[in-house]
Amino acid sequence: MGDFTMRNCCLLLAVYLLSSQGVSSQRVRVEAEVTAYPNSSVNLRCEFLNSGNTKLTQVSWMFERVEGDRQNIAVYHPQYGASFPNKDFEGRVKFTVSTLENPSIKIDKMRMTDAGRYICEFATYPSGNEQGTTTLIMLARPKNSASPVTVQAGSSEVVVARCEAGQGKPEATISWNTNIAGRYNHTSVPERDGTVTVKSEYRIVPTPNENGKEITCVVNQRTQSEPQSFALKLVVQYPPTVTIEGYDNNWYMGRADAVLTCQADANPAPSDVKWTAVSGPMPASVQVDQNQLRVKKVDETVNTTFICEVKNSLGSGKKEVAITVIDHPLPPPTPGGLASTTGGIIGGIIAAIIILCLIGAGLAMYRKRRMNMGSGEGPPKHKPPPPMKSGSSTEMLNKSQDKATTITETQPLSNYEPNYYETNSAEPVTDLDDDTGPPANGGTSNAWNGSEHLPEKEDSADESLPPYAAGNQEGNHGSGANIAREESFVSQPMLV
């Protein structure tokens, strides 16, 4: 129980001390952080608030470069005045206002080593010492620079550009912008005054193609309002690469002022250009002017091979061209030949497109027609009945039926005469159009076979001809001409 009570007492005392320190520290007003540059001046403000019954006896400024190592740099006492005991700040520090309530100081000719913590401490009665702390950050603008590195074309990776941000604080960052494939590295070197120097190098395997290409170094740092950029052009050296221009395969006898030009790509620039002929000494009609070889008048002596050799500090390169002298000039190219060829090609392409479009349209129409036929919208799929032939049994049947009907409707019964088919048909009439196939009209056959029987019918007065009609038939044609009803395909006339 006693240990518990002691522990609580200690906790309460610690809370009281911390709270009292917080209250007292709030009475000393200072800036939490300030920045300065080398050779500049800085003001460190300090003020004691709400002193009330508290008596201020003295104020001191202490510098702490390393934590725990405090040094007095300025002291003010109302009776004894101001004093500056630290030799490092001698002549550079002073009080801006000589009062205990506002003991702010000013430091001139700032150095990078002045960075650290500055404590403003009041000696008071009866509460004791009260203080506030300001952190001073020293900034240094870096000295930025960049430059290309002259290299020779080769197969090994080398440094082609350098960029540096020297003596900056805080440390700068460097980046590269380029389309050239390569890699870069960074190094940071701390300086004695607390600044940092950053260096970066860009490396590639150099070839003649990289000569003159651009690369940009970009430096960022807190003290800069915006990034600083350095645009560089790479310098890659290589021996000459030679080409000869001017020969058009039309050097004919008597041609005047034929010229060959020797072109060289080299870095550094070519220092010497030399023309020679494989056949020996230069022909008399040839004149050489630096990189040009001029032929006043083409003759058989220039029917040879000319060589151009170019040198620079790294080496030499050469190129040759074989001249063939012809008897007569070549015909000039047809005006608009290229345009005509191009026009023909374009016309052929357009014609091919049109043909393909027509083929596609035809196929589409064919497919549409097939689809319509499949859906029943096209022509009928069944076979239509064949047209009736003149004199066919069907036609005869129709005619006989029409005639019989007419007779029954218009003539009196006493004047009725049997038609030709009723009296003169000795045997049944069959369809003359098709002897073996189905009926032409797709229905029941209009003619009966002699072997077939009529369907049974109920007894009726119309089943056979009336006696007087039969008598007339017998009288006119004889009994042998009488046709059995079962054997005739003519229906019995209707009596009205």
C-alpha positions, 0 to 999 in steps of 0.5 A: 500500500505504501509503494502504491501511494509513493508511486501516485505521488511521483506521477502527480509531481511529474505532471505538475512539473510538466504542466508548469513548464508548458505554461512557463514556456508559453510565456516566452515567444520565439519563432520556431524556425528561420532560414538564412544564407551565407553572408546575409543577416538574420533577426532572432526574435524573443519576447516575455509575455504576461510578466505580471508579478514575475520579476525579470532579472537577466536574459541570455542567448545560447547557441547549440550546434550539437545537442547538449553543447550550449554556448552563451553568445549574448547576455543582457542585464539591466544593471550591467548592460549587454555582453557577448562572450563567444568569440565566434560571434564577436562583432557579428551579434547585437541586441536590437532592443536593450530591454528585458521584455524584448531581448531580440538579437541580430546576427550579421555575416552568416556562416554555414556553421551558424546553423543550429538551435538558438535558446532565449532564456530568462532568469526570473523570480520567483518562478526561475528560468524560462526559455524558448528555442528557435532552429536556424537553417542555413541555406546555400544556393548551389553553383550549377554547371554542365558540360559535354565530354569529347569522346571517340567513337568506339565499343566501350561505355564512356562518360559523354556529359557531366553535371554538377550542383556544388556547395548547396544546402540542402542537397540538390537533385540532378536528372537527365532528359534525352532520347539517347540510350545510356545510364547515369550515376550520382555522387554526393560530397559533403563540404567542410562548411556543411554544404553538399556537392552533387555530381552526375555523369551520363554514359553511353557507347559512342557512335558517329550517329550520337555526335551532335545529339542533344542531352539536358541536365536539370538541377532542382534545389530548395533555394531555386525558384524553378529548376535550372536546365542545361542543354548540351550537344554531345561531341563524338569524334570519328574518322572520315566516311567518304561518298562521291556525287555527280556521276549519272551514267551519261558521260558521253564523248564531247560532254562539257563540264562534268563534275564529281564532288567528294563528300566526307562526314568526319569529326574533327573536320577533314584536313586533307582531300586527295584525288587520284586515278587508277589509270595513272596520272590525271587526264589532261582534261581534268581539273581538281579543286579541293573536293571537286574533280571537273572534266572540261570535255569528256573523252576516252582518257576519262574512261577510268576509275577516280579515287577520293581520299579524305584525312583528319586527325583520327584517320582517313577514308576513301571512295572510288567511282568507275566512269564509263564513257559512251559514244552518244548521250542517253535520251532524255527522260520523258516529261511527266514520265514519273507522273504518267507511271504514277497515274497509271498505277493509281488508275489501275488501283481504282479500276480494281476497286470498282471491279471488286465493288461490282463483284460484291454487289452481284454476289449480294443480289444473288444471295438476296434472291436466293433468300427471297426464294427460300422464304416463299417470296420468289417464283412458285416451286410447283410445276405449273400445268402444261398448256392444252394442245389443240384437239386434246381430249381436255379441250374437247371435253370442255367444248362438249360440256359447253355445247351441251350446256348451251343446248339445254339452256336455249333449245327446246327438248324436241330439237335436242341433238346429241353431239358428236362425241356422244354418238360417234365415240366407239371407245372411251376417250383418254387424255392425249397429253400424257399417256402414263403420267398423272393428270395435267391439272394436278387433280383427278383425271378428266377421262375414265378408263374402260376398266374403271367403274363409275361410283355408285349413284342413287337412282335418278331420272337423270342417270340415262338419256330420256327415251326420246333422246335415245330414239333420236340418236338411234334414228340418226346414227343407228343402234350401233352408234349408241355409246354406253353411258359408262364409256363416255366422259361427257356429263349428262346435260342438265334439263331445265 
